[in-house]
Amino acid sequence: MSSVDSHAEKNVIRVQLAHNVVLKGMTAAQMVELEPHLVVVDCQKGEALLNQSSISSSTACSSAW
């Protein structure tokens, strides 16, 4: 897991975030505030994209777009 800023594909990730239907309406300042709270997880093809447990913690996995 890594932050968006330290990820090798950070520019691609930022463009994809900007096109997200939920995040599209955010200002640049709001995105700057949100980004440190995001974690990038690189997964292999076929891995589960979301694992949920009964203790209300979850791990999301984003595959290479």
Secondary structure, 3 states (H helix, E strand, C coil): CECCCCCCCHHHHHHHHHCCCCCCCCCHHHHHHHHHHCCECECCCCCCCEEECCCCCEEECECCC
